[in-house]
Amino acid sequence: MRAWAWTALAALLAMALALCAPLAAGEDAGPTPIGSAGLLAREPRTQPRAGAPARRIVSIVPAVTEMLFAIGAGPQVVAVSSYDNWPPAVRSLTRVGALLDPDIERILRLHPDLVVVYGTQSELDTKFRRAGIGTFPYVLGGLDNLMATIRRLGPLVGRSAEAGQVADGLQARFDAIRARVAGKRRPRTLLVFGREPGTLRAIDASGGVGFLSDIVALSGGDNVFGSERRESVRVGTESILAAAPEVIIDIHYGRTLGPEEIDRERAAWKTLPAVPAVRMGRVALLVGDEYVVPGPRLADAAEAIADVIHPVRRR
């Protein structure tokens, strides 16, 4: 698989996953935290170059790349990360590495006036600022962070009005979802965003912090691992049986799945017939990077997830 086919979430969680030893086969010690809630509390340090708005932007954060294109700053983007694949226009742009392997020399040769980096890349951020290059350190957060980040980007790239319009439009769509499910019973919901293909091993599920958990709540679900104050947790089948989800949302991303692959992935859940969601046929496979890249397409993802948790009855 080509590097750009992987998604932003894999890069964002790579360091945290490295710190979390996987469970041995057949072992289940309950949910294992992945990631750090403390990361969410950090405020990005925006360090734009003084003067005119940025005209040559390098983004190694796929979510922010999508935001830049959404507010009309796409023509100002000259390079992106190894993992960017949306919108299609980015596929022809120069690649400069990602979270773990940024190509500093290549970035400098592009003469950018703004570089979008991850908030955890403090050393990289310092190097660019010492070179007189503005930086925008991005910190992963909850759903509200999407609109806030878009609004912060706007003035830096000369797109304040457009950023405001995009942020307002996204907020309106999220508000509409919230209104549609208001007052409805909140079924116990498990959101899975990673596991070994065709099996129920190495399952990564949404914890109670971050944009995935926020989407479950917004869409009228009760996150079964919402008490875990982490963005994600590694769980085993015993934990899922104990959690007894009534709805399972199984997200697949990074590539398309053919009909046979979809059938195989659905069949994996049939090994847990005692789980209410499996027994009632409420296991939904959702395929697409929009579910794990916290950019503007999260509105599409939230609408799809809301339709799974609270199906719309059509005549």
N, C-alpha and C positions, 0 to 999 in steps of 0.2 A: 504494500500500500504506500502511495506517495505521502510525503510528510504533510502536505497541506490538507490531506483528507482527515487528519485528526482534528479534534475540536478544541476550543478554548478551555473547556472545563478540564480536560486531561492535562493541559499545561498548568493551569491554575492550581491543581491539586497534586502535581507531580512531587514537589518537595515534601508535602505533608504525607503522601502515601509512602514515601521512602522511609519515613519515621515510624510507620505503623506496620509491625510484622504481621503477615497474614496468618490466619488460623490453619492448623494442620488439617489434613483431610479428615472429615468426620467429626472434627472438634467444634464445639459451639459454646463459647464462654459468654454469650450475650453480645449486645452491641459494642463494637470497638470504635472509639472516637477517631475520626480522620479530620485533620484541619484544626484551626484554632479560632475560637470565637473572638479572641483578642485582636486578631487581624482586622476585624470589622470595625473596631472603634477608632482606628487610625485615620486621620484626615489627610488626604493627599496634599503634598506641597507643590502647588502650581508655580513654576518658575519660568514664565514666558520671557522671551527676549524683549527688551524695551523697544518701543517704536511701533511700526506697522504690524497688522495681524500676520500670523505665520503664513508663508506662501509655499514652503517646502517642508512637508510633514512626513516623518517616518513613524509608523505605528507598529509596535511588536505586540499589541494587545488586540486580538480579533474583535472583541466586543466594542472597543473604542473605534476601531476601523469602521465597523458598521454604523456607529453613531455619526462619524465624520461624513460618510457618504449620505446618510439620511438627512443631514442638515445642509447638504449642498456643497460640502468642502471636498468632495471626492477628487476634483481636478488638482487640488493642492497636495494630495498624497502621492509621494514619489517612491515609497517602499513600504512593505508590510512584512509580517512574520511568516515563518515557515508553515504556520497552521491556518492562515487566512484563506478562506475560499468563498466569502460572500461580502458584497455583491459580486457577480461574475466579473466585473471590471477589474477586480484585484488580481485576477489570475495572470494578467500580463505584466504585473508590477515586479520590481526587483525584490528578492527575498533576503532578509537580513538576520535570520535566526529567530530565537524566541526566548522564553523565560530562562532556560538553562544554558543556551548557547548563542547569545547575541554576538553578531559579527561587528564589533566596534569599528574596525578599520573600514569596512564597506560602508557603514553608516556615515562615517566622517567624510568619505570620498563623495558622498551625495550632497554635501553642503546643506544639511537641513537647518531650519531655524526653529523647529519644534520637534522633539522626539517624545513619543508616548511610551512609557515604560511601566512595569509593574511596581507597585508600592514597596514590594520586598527587594527590589533591585537598587538598594540605596547606594552601593558602590558605583554602579553604572550611572545612576542619576548624578552623582557627584562629579564623575569624569566629564559628562556632557556639560554640566554647568560651569566647570572650570575652563572648558573650551569655548565658553561664551554661547552655548546653545541652550535654548529654552527647553524645559522638560515638563511633562504632565504625568506625574506618578499616579497610576490607577490602582485603586483599592477595591477589591471585591466586597460587595455589601448586599443588602436586601433589595427588594423591588423598588423602593423609593430611591435607591442609589442610581438607578437607571436615569430617571428624570433629572436628578440633581447633577449627575455627571454631564448630561447633554447641555444643561444650562451653563455649567462652568466652561465647557468647551467653546460655546458660541462666541464669546468676546475674543478668545485667543486666536480664532481663525477668521474673524470678521463676519460671523454669521449669527449674531445675537438674536435678531428677529426670527430667523429660520429655526434656531434652536428652541426658542420659546414656543413656536408653533408646533414643532414636533413633540416637545415635552407635554404640552397641553393636550395634544391629540392622543398621546399614549395614556395620559392620566384619565381622559374621558373614556377610553376603551376599558381600562381597568375598573373604573367606577361603574360602567355599564354591567360588567360581569358581576361585581359585588351586589348591585341592585337586583340582578336576575335571580341570584341564589339566596337573597336575604329571606330569613324566616324559615328556610327549608332545613330539614334534618341533615346533620353533618355526618355522613358515613365515615367510619374508620378507614383511612386511606394509607396505603403503602406506595411510595414513589421510589422506584428503582432506576438508577441511571448507569449501572454497570454490573456485569457478571460475566463469567466464563461462557462463551457461546454454547448454546444447546444444553446447558446444565444450570443447576442452582448452587453453584460454588462461587466463592469470592464475590458475594453480593454487596454492592455499594448502594445505600439508600439515603434519602434525604433525612437529615437530622432536623432539629427545631430552629436552626439559624440559617439565614441566607435567602436568596431569591427563589430557590425551589420550594422551600417550606412556605414562603410568603405566597407563592402561586397556589399551593394546595389550600391554604387558608382562604385566600381571595376567592377561589373557585368553589368554596363551600364544603371542603373536606376537613376531616380531623386527622392530622398526621399521626400515625401510630408511634412514631419515634420523635414526636414533638418535644418530649421532655429532655431529649439529648441536646445540650447546648453546644452543638457543633453543626457545621454545614453538612457533614455527611458521616455516616457510620457504616462500618463493615459488619454485616449480620450473617447469621447462619439460619438454616431451616427451622431449628428449634425456637429461635427468637421470633421468627415469622409465625410459627404455629401459636406461640404464646401471645403475640400481638393481635392475632385473629382479625386481619384486615377484611373489610367488606368490599373494598375496591382496591385493585392493584393496577398501577400505571407503570408499565415497563418500557423505559425509553432506550432506544437504540440510535446511534449516531456515528458519524464519520464515514459512512458509506450507505448505499441503498441496499435493501434486502429484497431478494426475489421471493416469489410465492412459496417455494419449498422451504426457504430459510425462515420465513415468517411462520409457517406451519410448525417447523422444528422448534422455534423459540417458544411458541405458544404451548406446544406439547410438554416442554420442560416443567411448566407449572402443574401439570396433571399429576405429578409425583406428590403433590400436597393436597389430596382431595378433602382433607379435614378443614382446610382454610376456607372460611365463608366465601371469599371472593372467587375462589376456584370452584367451589361447589355450586355457586349461583351464576357462574359464567360471566363474572365481572372482572376479567383480566384483559386489559387493553394494551396492545403494543403500539407505541407511537414512534415513528421513525423521522429523524431530522435533527440537524445541528441547532435549529432554533430553540430547542428545549434546553440546551445546556450552555449556549453562548448568551450571556446577559446583555444583549443589545436590543435594538428596537423591535426585532422579530419576537421578543418575549410576549408581546401582545397577542400575536397569532398563537403562540404556544399556550398562553393562559386560556384563550377562548377554546382551544381544542381540549385542554384538560378539564375545563368546566363542563364541556359537553359530555365527557366521560363520567365525571362524578355526578352530574345532574343532567341526564340526557334530555334534550328538547323533544317533546312529542310533536311530530309533524303529521298532519292529516293527509 
